[in-house]
C-alpha cells in the first residue's frame, strides 16, 4: 500500500489524515487493490452498490446506456479520484452506471459500510472520514448539476460553447485541453457526433474557436 501513498494523499477521502494512521486505516477499512487492462469493465451496471472506488493509476470513464443503446458519458475518473461513492452511501441495490478503463488501471476498493459504521476498535479517524466523504458527495453533486446545465441547452452549438466556457474557466485560460475525443464529447453532451463535428467546424470558420483534436482555444 505504501507505494500508493502519494496518490492517496491527494484523495479527498483521506484529507487531514496523518500518514502514520493511513496504513492502519486501510487495514481497518479492508481496502483492496485490483488491476484492470484497457477497455476492461471495472464496475458494471447491475453490480452491488457497496464499494467506493479510488483510482490509483490510469483513468476511466463512467457512462450510462439507455434502452436504445445510446451512451451518455457521466464523468471521467483520474488518479486520486473516487467513483460510485454516492450509490454506495445511498445503499441502492445496484450500480446504475458502468465504469470502463481508458488505459491500464489500478483501483482501490473500500466497502462503504466500513466507513459509515464505526468498527469495534473505535478508531478515531472515522469521524474525519465521514466528513470527507460527505464533502466529496456535495462536490460531485455540484459537478453533476453543472453537466445538467450544459446538456439542457437547446442546441448543439449552445452545448458546445457552454462546455468550452466551463473548461476555460476551470483551466483559467482561453487555451486548454479537454478529456474527450469527438465521439466521447458527443456522448458527454448527448448529441449526434456528425452534428457536433459540423458545429465545431462552423465555430472555427466564424473565428470563435480554434481546435485540434482535444485542444481548444476560445478567441
N, C-alpha and C positions, 0 to 999 in steps of 0.2 A: 504493500500500500504506500510505502514511503516515496516511491518513485513518482507517485501521482500528487504529492503534496503541493507542488507549485500550482497545479490546476485547481485542486480542491480549495486552496486559499482564496481563489478568485470566485468560487461558487457562492452565491448569495445565501445558500442554506447554512454555510459554516462561517458566516460573518461574525467577528468578535469571539471566535472560538480559538483558544490558545493551542499552539502546535502540540504541546506535550499532552493535551487532552484529546487530540484528534484521533490517535491510534486507538485509545481506549473507547472512544465514542463509536468509531466504525465497527469495532468488535461488538459493542453493546447493541448497535443497530442491525447487526447481521449483514453488513454490506458485502456484496459480492461483485466481482468484475468479470465481464464477458467480452469476447472479441467477435466482430462481425465483418464479413467481407463486403466489398462494394455491391450495392443493389440488394443486399440481404435485408429481410424484414426484421427489424429489431423488436417491434411490437405491432401486432396485427389487430385490426378491428375485431372485436368479439373476445379478445383476451381478458382474463380477470383484471379488474381495475384496482389493483392493490399496491403496485410498485411505482416508486418515483425513480426516474432515470436521470443520471448525470453523465453528460458527455465528457469523457476524459481525453480522447483524441479523435481526430476525424470530424465529420459533420453528417447531418441527416436532415431529412425533410419530413414534416408532419402534414398529412393530407387526408381528405375525405373523398370517397367516391359515391356518387348518387346512384339512384335506381337505374339510370340510363347509361352508367359507366363514365360520366363526366368527372374529371378530377379537379378538386379545388385545394390548392396549397394553403394550409393554415399558417404555417411558420417554418422557419429553418432552425436548426439546433447546432450551435457551435461549442467548442471546448469550454468547459466550466458551466454550461447552461443546463438547467433542468427541463424535463418534459414529462407530461402526463400526471403532474402533481395534483392538478385540480380534480381530475377524475378519481384519483386515489383518496383524496381528502373528502370528496363528496360521497364516497362509498357507493358509487354506481356499480351495477352488476358487471358491466363490461365496458372496455375502452371503445369509444365511438370513432376513433381515428386510426390511421396506420402510420407507423414511423419506419422509414426506409433509409439505409445508409447511402450517402453520396459517395463514400470512399471507405476504405478500411477503417473501422472504428473500435474504440474501447469504451465500454459503458459500465458505469457502476449502478447497481440496482439496490434500492433500500425499501423494505416493507414499510409502508406509511404508518401502519399500526404501531411500529416500534418507535416512531416519533411522537405520535399523538397520545400514546398511552405510556406513562412512566413505567420503568422496569422495577423489579424487586430490589435492585441495588440503589434505587433513589438517586440516580445520577443528577448532579446539579446542572448539567448543560441542557436538559430537556426544555426548560423554560425559554432559553435563548433560541433553541432550535425551532420551537413552535412560533416564536415571534418572527424569526427569519422566514419561516415557511409562509406565514400569513402575509408578510410584506411582499414576498415573491408573487403570491397569488394576486395581490392587489395590483402589482406592476403588470402582470400578464393580462389582467382584466382591462387595464388601460390600453395595452397593446392590441387586444382583440377588438376593443371598441374603435380604435383608430382604423383597423382594417375594415370594419363595417362602414365607417365614414367614407373610406376610399371606394369600396366596391358598390356603395349605394348611389354613387354619381350616375347620372343618366346616360352619358355617352362614353364610348371607349376613350375618346380624347380627354374628357374630363377626368376619367380614372387614371390615365397615364400621367397627366400633369399633377394630379393630387398626390400620387405616389412619388413622383420625382421630386416634388417640392418637399415632401416629408423626408426623403433621403438626403436632400441638400441641407435641410435644417439639422438633421441628425449628424451629418458629416461636417457641419459648419463651413461648407464650401459649395460653390456652384459646380465644382468638378468632383465626381465621385464614382465609385463602382457599386453596382447592385449585386445581390447574391444569386440572381436568377438568369438563366439563358432565356431566349424568346418564348419557348414553349412553357417554361416554368413561370415566366412573368404573366403569360396569358392565363395560366391556371390560377395564379395568385389573384389576378384582377377579375377572374371569372368572365373572360371574354374569348372570342374566337381568335386563334393565332393569326390567321390571314388578315383579319380586321385590325389587329394590334400592329402588325408589321406595316400595313398601309398607313395607319395614323402616325406611326413613328417616322415613316418616310415623309409624310406631309409636314410634320413639325420640323424636320431637318430642312426641307426645301423652303419653308417660311422663315428660316433663321431663328427659330425659337429654341432649338436644342442642337447639340452635336452628340453623336453616339457612335461607338464602335464596340460591338459585342456587349460586354457587361459594363462598359464605361460610358457615362453620360456627362454632359455639361449643359447647364442652363445658361442661355445667352441673354 
